[in-house]
Amino acid sequence: MASVRPLCVIGLGLIGGSVLRAAARAGWDVFGASDATVADPRVEPSVAAALERAAREDALVVLAVPLPAVDEVLRLVATHAPDCLLTDVVSVKEPVADAVSRRLPNARYAGGHPMAGRSASGWDAGSADLFDGAAWVVTTEEETSPKAWRAAVELALACGAQVVPTTAREHDAAVARISHLPHLLAAVLAATGADGGSLALSLAAGSFTDGTRVMGTRPELVLAMCEGNRGPLLDAVDDALGRLGAARGSLASTGGLAATVRAGHEARQAWADLRDADHEEIPIDLTDPEAFETLRDLGTAGGRVLRLEDDTAIGALPA
């Protein structure tokens, strides 16, 4: 179903460009702007021009820029489109929410983050199907604007994703472990492998390729993501270092790695079991004063919102 309002995407790299394409595929009226040159008729000549159009057309504005650029883009939003509904697709949520509070204290805002991507970047790397079946976080705080929340959810669903409702803080803690730490470990793995010289690299196969894939991403994008989530990432790094230290101690003293390898195998199986589990659909009344609390509980339990039916969100909970 087409959106009740147009969509303005600011930033047309891999994620922003894919949002624009996916929403267009779903029948939305889309346009955007980018600092990079993008040859597409839906692209306005400047960010200011796109935001002025967004204000005229009462568009949903999506921030799809790296974290270091968010503050400047919000300054432009405050100048040209302060009354538009606002969401984003930035990889961390608390820093963006803080920036929105500073620049646009009266904004109707709901944060977003699609859990999809690839190592290539830029407009040409995007595709309309990037988010099909993916998890897409929409921040669901007590102070979140219900209109902005619904608009962000409608966008995610239109792009083919399933919505995970949670708080900005819980999102940042989770992605530190399943996204940002893997990028950091991939950097260490790639550098350690390369230290083995040409022979080691010539023997590298699936384990090395899979483990270092994300290091094909432009370094400045990885740095913006990981450094922008410093606190939660430090906690995850400490956890990982503790586990590596225990593995090293065991290997040095007894030659055994069973505890480390079995814990990892069981953790991977737990992920696969959750991914493949049957799901029970549950309706959540969005007019209920406790609706956001119920939605957060759904996200915490590994559930997702599959669709909206009038004032009801249809959630799916792992059985």
FIPA-532130 format. One record per residue (C-alpha): residue in one letter; x, y, z. Coordinates in steps of 0.02 Angstrom, whole numbers, plus 50000, padded with zeros to 5 digits. Layout:
BEGIN
AXYZ/...
% end
This chain:
BEGIN
M500005000050000/A500675017249955/S501135029350092/V499965043150143/R501435055050127/P502955056750014/L504675050850067/C506255061550070/V507895052150094/I509415062550140/G510975052650098/L510945040549950/G512325028349986/L512055009650001/I510705010750135/G509865027150088/G509885022749904/S509115005949943/V507775013950052/L507305025549908/R507245011049784/A506294999349901/A504995012549945/A504775016649761/R504514998149726/A503114998549855/G502265013049767/W502855027449876/D503195044749802/V505055046349835/F506425059249815/G508055063349902/A509735071749901/S511545067049924/D513235075449939/A513865062949810/T513365064549628/V511885053249590/A511175053049415/D509345049549451/P507825060549414/R507185058249591/V508705066949664/E508545085449707/P510015097149671/S510445099649855/V509985093950030/A509175110850063/A508115109349905/A507555091849954/L507075097550129/E506135112550063/R505145100849952/A504865089250101/A504135103850198/R502975108650054/E502365090750031/D502345085550215/A503545071250179/L504295058750299/V506145063450309/V507425049450326/L509205053250380/A510335040750292/V512035048550322/P513515042550427/L513445047450610/P514745061450596/A513635070250468/V512015068950569/D512195085150665/E512455095850510/V510985087650419/L509885090550571/R510385108850566/L509715109450389/V508135100150439/A507845112850578/T508015126850451/H507025119750305/A505845106050368/P505655106950557/D503855100750559/C504085085150453/L504005067950530/L505775061650553/T506665044850559/D508395038550518/V509355022950466/V510975026650559/S511855011850640/V511805018750818/K510295026150902/E510695035151065/P511905047650984/V510625051450848/A509225053550976/D510335065351076/A510715075550920/V508865076650876/S508485082751053/R509795096451037/R509385102250860/L507515098750852/P506835097451029/N505035097350964/A505335084850824/R504125070750793/Y505485057550781/A505685038650788/G507385031050762/G507665016950640/H509035004650590/P508844991250456/M509964976350495/A510524973550317/G511994978650211/R513464972950109/S515304977250102/A515104987749945/S514535005749971/G513785020149874/W512245022849766/D512735009749637/A512844996249772/G511034998749827/S509534988249777/A507664987849805/D507734970549884/L509124973850011/F507924973750159/D506784959350109/G506524948650264/A507764958950367/A507534965250543/W507264984050551/V507344992050724/V506125006150762/T506475014350928/T504975013151041/E505215024551191/E503905031851305/E504235048951226/T504245042851045/S502975051850937/P501605039250891/K501415047250719/A503275046350685/W503325028450752/R501925022950637/A502725031650487/A504405023350522/V503565006350541/E502585008750380/L504195012950290/A505104997650357/L503684986050311/A503514993850138/C505374990650111/G505094972050143/A505784971650320/Q505054965950485/V505054978150631/V505944975250796/P505304987650928/T506574992051063/T507405006651150/A508905016151084/R509975010151230/E509514991851209/H509794993151021/D511535000451044/A512024987051171/A511404973251056/V512224979350895/A513874981950986/R513924963051006/I513214956950840/S513804970450720/H515144982150788/L516184969050879/P516174957850724/H516864972350622/L518244975050749/L518664956450760/A518654955550569/A519954969350566/V521044959950690/L520804943550596/A521244951350428/A522814959650496/T523354943850589/G523114933450433/A524104945650327/D525514944950455/G525734926850401/G526374932950234/S525984927550056/L525924909050098/A524564911650229/L523544922950115/S523714910649970/L522964897050080/A521534907750145/A519844900150105/G518084900250178/S518464903650361/F519584918550322/T518454924950183/D516874924150289/G517724930950444/T518464946050356/R517084950250231/V516544966250317/M518304973150305/G517914976250122/T516874990950186/R517615008350172/P518605011250334/E517795028150369/L516075019950375/V516675006550496/L517505019750605/A515935030550611/M514895015550663/C516065008050793/E516755023950869/G514995031050878/N514495016750994/R516025017751106/G515275013251275/P514294997651225/L515704992151110/L516954993251254/D515834981551355/A515754969251210/V517644970251183/D517944966751367/D516814951551357/A517724945251201/L519444948351276/G518934938551431/R518414923951323/L520004924851218/G521044925951376/A520194910451446/A520474901251282/R522314906151280/G522544900751461/S521744884051427/L522744881351268/A524374885751356/S524064875151511/T523164859651448/G523164861351259/G521264860751261/L519984872551183/A518424862251213/A517524874751326/T517774889151204/V517314879451048/R515784870951124/A515124887351194/G515314895251023/H514464880650936/E513004881251058/A512834900051036/R512804898550847/Q511484884850862/A510434895850976/W510454909250840/A509944896650707/D508554889750818/L507844907250846/R507964911150661/D507084895050610/A505804894250752/D503944893550717/H503074909750762/E501424913650844/E500534929250782/I499904940950917/P498874956850895/I499434972550987/D498154986551006/L499075002650965/T497735012951053/D498125004351217/P499115016051333/E500305001451367/A500554997451182/F502355003351174/E502814993151328/T502034977751248/L502964981151086/R504624982751179/D504284966251266/L503984958551094/G505674964751033/T506584958851190/A505864941451166/G506524940450988/G504874944850907/R504484956250761/V503034966450693/L502474958850528/R501124971150475/L499924984750529/E498044982450518/D497194999050557/D497615002250741/T498304984850771/A500094978950752/I500234960550709/G501764953750798/A502614937050779/L503354928950934/P504524913750926/A503554898450986/
% end
